[in-house]
């Protein structure tokens, strides 16, 4: 990925240094993006590991990080995030991006008293490879540019639209379980792990490309690949018997409900 470089790096404070922060830093390093970071001391081992790897500073405290940063990226775990943030004093002109699940923008505006708060959702692993989708609300050119180093960015116009889109974070994680389930089935029938993995992933990758590039809508594609009497139609009927597709809807509804609280 090509990136325009300048002499002055942009300083960003990262509040909460866990797995998602690591993915972001890996992706930005891979993209050769022109930023510098101050890391919170919250996870000492992880902060020291990343600080040493990328030559970043570690703040003395979370408040020290806030005091030294004009831009703040919040990557705290949802379970303790509100309590941590409520104990900090932010500036009203501080530009904040939260990638925390379960804490909405309205709450963050109230807690931080900042006028510039955005929320984002990203898958993580794919962002470390500069190929992960990020959902952003509302549009902020600084954070849009920041996230674009890590993959494509979709900007939502309302908080409700963002909440709906943000369910893809859970969908992304569960997709690995879906891959695993299919691979394990082929292995259980006698294929090697290498062959099973190749078969499943290449099939799904190819089909994604079909949907992305085809001028037909997806219903037309489904009709074309599932004629009566064929094996696709037979498998669809088996899945419908167990309401397998409804399970996906119900699971996404549950995630949306938890995000919307």
C-alpha positions, 0 to 999 in steps of 0.5 A: 500500500502506498502512502504519502509521507511527511516530515512531521508525524501525527501524534495519537494517544491509544487508550487501552492497549489490547488485541485490537490496538495491536491489529491497528498498529500492525496494519499502520506499520504495514501501510507505512502510515505516517503516525506516532503514538503514545500508548496507555500503561493499562496493559503493561506487558502489551504496551511495552511489547508494542512500544519496543517493537514500533518505538512508541512512548508509554504514558505515565498514566491514562490521564497523562495520555489524554493530556498529551494527545490531541487525537485519542483512539479508545480501544478499551474492553467494553466491560470496564470502559465506561468506568475508566473513561469517567475517571478521566478529564478530556478537552472539549476540542479533543478529537476522539475515535472509539472502536469499543463494542457496546458503548455508543457515541451518545454516551461518549459525548456525555462522558468525555464532554468533547465535541468531536467523538466518532465510533468505529467497528472493525474486524481486527485481523484483516485490518492488520493486513490492511484489508479489513472493513471499518464502519465509521460514524459520523464522517470525520475526515481525519479518522476516515483517512486514518482507517483507510490505511487499514482497509475500506471504510463505510461511513454511516449517516445516523447512529442507528445505521451505525448500530445496524452495521456494527453487528458485522463485528460479531459476524466477522468473528463468527465467520471463522467458526463457520470456516472451521465447521466446514473444514472439520466436516471435510476432514472427518470424511477423510480429507487432509486439513490442507485439502479441506482448508483449500477447498472451503476457502477457495470456494467461498472466495470465488463466490464472493468475487462472483457476487461483487462483479456480477451484473445479476442480483444475488437472487438471480445467481442463487436461481442459476446455481440451484435448479430443481433436482440439483445438489444445491437445492437438496442441501438448501432443503436440509438446512431449511428443515432445521431453520438454520437460516433463521438462526443467523437472523436471530443471532444478529438481532440479539447482537443489534439489541445489545449494541442498541442498549 
